C-alpha cells in the first residue's frame, strides 16, 4: 500500500509540473500573438493593394 501512495504522489507532482509548463507556454504564445497583431496593425498604413 505504501508503494502505491508513493507512486501516485510522484505522478501527481509530475502532472502539476506539466500543467504549470502548459499554462506558461499558453501565456507566452498569447503574448506573442498579441504583439504580432499589434505590429501588423501599426504597419497597415504602409501596405498598398
Backbone as JSON Lines, residues from 0, in Angstrom:
{"i":0,"aa":"X","n":[0.82,-1.19,0.0],"ca":[0.0,0.0,0.0],"c":[0.87,1.26,0.0]}
{"i":1,"aa":"X","n":[1.94,1.2,0.74],"ca":[2.84,2.35,0.84],"c":[3.44,2.7,-0.53]}
{"i":2,"aa":"X","n":[3.77,1.67,-1.28],"ca":[4.36,1.88,-2.61],"c":[3.35,2.58,-3.53]}
{"i":3,"aa":"X","n":[2.09,2.23,-3.39],"ca":[1.03,2.85,-4.21],"c":[0.93,4.34,-3.91]}
{"i":4,"aa":"X","n":[1.01,4.73,-2.65],"ca":[0.93,6.14,-2.29],"c":[2.12,6.92,-2.83]}
{"i":5,"aa":"X","n":[3.29,6.33,-2.79],"ca":[4.47,7.0,-3.33],"c":[4.35,7.19,-4.83]}
{"i":6,"aa":"X","n":[3.86,6.15,-5.51],"ca":[3.71,6.23,-6.97],"c":[2.69,7.29,-7.36]}
{"i":7,"aa":"X","n":[1.54,7.3,-6.69],"ca":[0.52,8.29,-7.02],"c":[0.99,9.7,-6.67]}
{"i":8,"aa":"X","n":[1.76,9.83,-5.63],"ca":[2.3,11.15,-5.27],"c":[3.27,11.66,-6.32]}
{"i":9,"aa":"X","n":[4.11,10.77,-6.82],"ca":[5.06,11.16,-7.87],"c":[4.34,11.52,-9.15]}
{"i":10,"aa":"X","n":[3.36,10.73,-9.51],"ca":[2.59,11.0,-10.73],"c":[1.82,12.31,-10.58]}
{"i":11,"aa":"X","n":[1.25,12.55,-9.42],"ca":[0.52,13.79,-9.18],"c":[1.43,15.01,-9.28]}
{"i":12,"aa":"X","n":[2.62,14.92,-8.74],"ca":[3.57,16.03,-8.81],"c":[3.99,16.27,-10.26]}
{"i":13,"aa":"X","n":[4.18,15.2,-11.01],"ca":[4.52,15.34,-12.43],"c":[3.41,16.0,-13.22]}
{"i":14,"aa":"X","n":[2.18,15.64,-12.91],"ca":[1.04,16.25,-13.6],"c":[0.91,17.73,-13.27]}
{"i":15,"aa":"X","n":[1.15,18.09,-12.04],"ca":[1.1,19.51,-11.66],"c":[2.2,20.29,-12.38]}
{"i":16,"aa":"X","n":[3.4,19.73,-12.43],"ca":[4.5,20.39,-13.13],"c":[4.19,20.54,-14.61]}
{"i":17,"aa":"X","n":[3.64,19.51,-15.22],"ca":[3.28,19.58,-16.64],"c":[2.19,20.62,-16.87]}
{"i":18,"aa":"X","n":[1.23,20.7,-15.98],"ca":[0.17,21.7,-16.09],"c":[0.73,23.11,-16.02]}
{"i":19,"aa":"X","n":[1.66,23.36,-15.11],"ca":[2.27,24.69,-14.99],"c":[3.03,25.04,-16.26]}
{"i":20,"aa":"X","n":[3.77,24.06,-16.81],"ca":[4.51,24.31,-18.05],"c":[3.55,24.64,-19.19]}
{"i":21,"aa":"X","n":[2.43,23.94,-19.26],"ca":[1.46,24.19,-20.33],"c":[0.81,25.57,-20.18]}
{"i":22,"aa":"X","n":[0.53,25.98,-18.95],"ca":[-0.05,27.31,-18.72],"c":[0.94,28.39,-19.15]}
{"i":23,"aa":"X","n":[2.19,28.25,-18.76],"ca":[3.22,29.24,-19.12],"c":[3.38,29.3,-20.64]}
{"i":24,"aa":"X","n":[3.39,28.14,-21.3],"ca":[3.51,28.1,-22.75],"c":[2.33,28.8,-23.42]}
{"i":25,"aa":"X","n":[1.14,28.57,-22.92],"ca":[-0.06,29.23,-23.47],"c":[-0.02,30.73,-23.3]}
{"i":26,"aa":"X","n":[0.42,31.19,-22.15],"ca":[0.5,32.64,-21.9],"c":[1.54,33.28,-22.83]}
{"i":27,"aa":"X","n":[2.68,32.63,-22.98],"ca":[3.73,33.17,-23.87],"c":[3.24,33.21,-25.31]}
{"i":28,"aa":"X","n":[2.56,32.15,-25.76],"ca":[2.03,32.13,-27.13],"c":[0.99,33.23,-27.32]}
{"i":29,"aa":"X","n":[0.16,33.47,-26.34],"ca":[-0.83,34.54,-26.42],"c":[-0.19,35.91,-26.5]}
{"i":30,"aa":"X","n":[0.84,36.13,-25.71],"ca":[1.54,37.42,-25.72],"c":[2.2,37.64,-27.08]}
{"i":31,"aa":"X","n":[2.85,36.61,-27.61],"ca":[3.49,36.74,-28.92],"c":[2.47,37.02,-30.02]}
{"i":32,"aa":"X","n":[1.29,36.4,-29.92],"ca":[0.24,36.65,-30.91],"c":[-0.26,38.08,-30.83]}
{"i":33,"aa":"X","n":[-0.46,38.59,-29.64],"ca":[-0.92,39.97,-29.46],"c":[0.12,40.96,-29.97]}
{"i":34,"aa":"X","n":[1.39,40.71,-29.67],"ca":[2.46,41.6,-30.13],"c":[2.53,41.57,-31.66]}
{"i":35,"aa":"X","n":[2.44,40.39,-32.26],"ca":[2.47,40.27,-33.72],"c":[1.29,41.0,-34.36]}
{"i":36,"aa":"X","n":[0.13,40.85,-33.78],"ca":[-1.05,41.55,-34.3],"c":[-0.91,43.06,-34.17]}
{"i":37,"aa":"X","n":[-0.35,43.5,-33.08],"ca":[-0.12,44.94,-32.9],"c":[0.83,45.5,-33.94]}
{"i":38,"aa":"X","n":[1.87,44.73,-34.26],"ca":[2.81,45.17,-35.29],"c":[2.13,45.22,-36.66]}
{"i":39,"aa":"X","n":[1.27,44.26,-36.95],"ca":[0.55,44.28,-38.22],"c":[-0.39,45.48,-38.3]}
{"i":40,"aa":"X","n":[-1.07,45.76,-37.21],"ca":[-1.96,46.93,-37.2],"c":[-1.19,48.22,-37.34]}
{"i":41,"aa":"X","n":[-0.04,48.3,-36.71],"ca":[0.77,49.52,-36.8],"c":[1.33,49.71,-38.2]}
{"i":42,"aa":"X","n":[1.61,48.62,-38.91],"ca":[2.2,48.74,-40.24],"c":[1.2,48.69,-41.37]}
{"i":43,"aa":"X","n":[-0.1,48.71,-41.08],"ca":[-1.09,48.57,-42.16],"c":[-1.16,49.79,-43.06]}
{"i":44,"aa":"X","n":[-0.69,50.94,-42.58],"ca":[-0.7,52.15,-43.41],"c":[0.33,52.06,-44.53]}
{"i":45,"aa":"X","n":[1.34,51.23,-44.35],"ca":[2.4,51.1,-45.34],"c":[2.05,50.1,-46.44]}
{"i":46,"aa":"X","n":[0.95,49.37,-46.29],"ca":[0.58,48.33,-47.26],"c":[-0.33,48.93,-48.31]}
{"i":47,"aa":"X","n":[-0.03,48.69,-49.58],"ca":[-0.87,49.15,-50.69],"c":[-1.45,47.94,-51.41]}
{"i":48,"aa":"X","n":[-2.7,48.02,-51.76],"ca":[-3.34,46.96,-52.53],"c":[-3.73,47.49,-53.9]}
